[in-house]
Amino acid sequence: MRWNLPARAAAICLAACAAAPLAQAADYPGDKPLSLIVPYPAGGASDASARQFGVHIAHALKQQVIVENVGGGAGMLGARRVLTSAPYGYTFLHGSANEVILSPFLNTAARYKPEDFRLTQPISEATIVLLARADLPVSTVDDFIAYAKRPGAKPLTFGSVGVGSLYHIMTEYLGRRVGAEFLHVPYRGAAPALQDLIGRQVDFAVLPYQQAMEGMAAQQQIKILTSFSDTLPPPLAKLPLISQSKTIPDFVYTIAGGYYVRQDTPAPAVDTLRRAVGYALEQPDLRERMEAEGRLLLRPMSQ
């Protein structure tokens, strides 16, 4: 068969493009740095966790891992950043159900589906806590509920990491369960929400636990009223459990996290990244630091 020059050039181009993912995967990660996307601003629980993991992932891959904070839309913007990157595994998400599942179901602006992602490795379950501003006249979750329901009470304002996040949804549900009215104030992430709680701009917040919160509580900047977990890492043994509540002892919530890539990422790159994250999970110093940050680390998956 005789090809004219334009047709032959087009065929060569198509063949090269088709082979590109295989070539990219063959030497992954080669000499190219990786981008680890944190879908919230710097200073929050996800950011702290990702930076610790990034060190060990970089060591395992013998390549630089750059943490990028892409906050906004309850994590949606960071998730989209991964999906609009090249599908070679060089950009991956420090993610959870917030960004991968809840955002596309609750926000039409997400323009993606959960199945657009591929989980390379689950990493942990995070502790979620109920925090109150320092001058709120409560000391336990039961005190808090009674205060919120008092006759003639105005709706208490609460901060979360964004509209449609698990923290937003569970707090709205908490209000319905106990018969209290809350007013949501969304933020781009946990760090700005926590800052406004310290500044008494909101009455309370439902956020993932961070070790720094203990120091804030000790300095009477905030109050930690309860965790929504039924199991806590050893360093958090003194933290109140929701099961100790007389009002809502069954209101148990945690959130699982993991590392995600585009669904069409080549399998060799996915396997390599999975092994690197698995290596991080096996490091005693990482496990110790993550437990202090309120995370129950999972065991690595082999495939």
Salt bridges, closest charged atoms under 4 A:
ASP47 OD1 - ARG51 NE 2.87
GLU68 OE1 - ARG81 NH2 3.25
ASP116 OD1 - LYS113 NZ 3.70
ASP135 OD1 - ARG133 NH1 2.39
ASP135 OD2 - ARG200 NH1 3.59
GLU172 OE2 - HIS168 NE2 3.26
ASP203 OD1 - ARG133 NE 2.76
ASP250 OD1 - ARG177 NH2 2.89
ASP264 OD2 - ARG262 NH2 2.64
ASP271 OD1 - ARG274 NH1 2.80
ASP285 OD2 - HIS56 NE2 3.41
